[in-house]
Amino acid sequence: MAKYKIKTHSGAKRRFYVTGRGKILRRKHHINNARRKKRGATLRLFPRKLSVPKGQAKRIRKLMPYHT
């Protein structure tokens, strides 16, 4: 008997990235608000991805079962 497939959470797949080693990364929040008023040094930090804490990563993996 075939097993059921679990659906991937559509919001989670847009917000999180899984690296080759299985680490989950997220984008910084508050990027689009008042971007023109920020310093250049601050703006250059925005494209970086940050790693998600271990406790939250466990929850996110349940939302994205086939991305790990």
ABEGO torsion letter per residue (X at the ends): XBBBBBBBBAAAAAABBBBAAGBBBBBBBGAABGAAABBAAAAAAAABBBBBBAAAAAAAAAABAAAX
